[in-house]
C-alpha cells in the first residue's frame, strides 16, 4: 500500500495520530510517528525503532532478545562469550543496557 506524503499530512491535519508499538523488554514500547516517519516505519520497523532509541539496529535487536539484561563480556575457556547476565536485573532501559552490556557477571569479576 502506497501512501503519499500529502495524504499522510492531510490525515494528521484532520486529527489522526500515528501511534504504534515496537518490541521492547517486557512487551512493547509506544512511539509516536510524524507524517514523514510513516514510510520508514512501514519499510523496516526494527531499524526505525533503533533510530528512535538512538542505537544501532543490532543493539536494539540484542536489547529485545536479552529482555533488557546486559550480557557478560568475558570470554570463556572455550573461546565463546559468557552467557551470564551482568548483575542487577532484566528489562533495563536501552540506555542502561548499552552502558552495561559487555561488563562482567559475578563469575568474571562483576558485582
C-alpha angles and dihedrals in degrees: 000000000000120000117183122218092250092056093046091048091048089052091052092046088053089058100265112142124207107222124158142163129243128192115271137160109290093021122307146337125226117232133182119225129209117217091258090054097058100082093047091047092051092046097051118359094182094052090047091050091049091053090046090055093042097242138107119275090249093051090051092049092047091049090054094042093052092045088239095303111136112230128229113257097207121118116233126226087262090059097250130118115272111257095213124108125239109255119265108068143272137285093052121167116267089251093055092043094052091048095049104032108107093028120117134279122223091268092057100043104284126122 
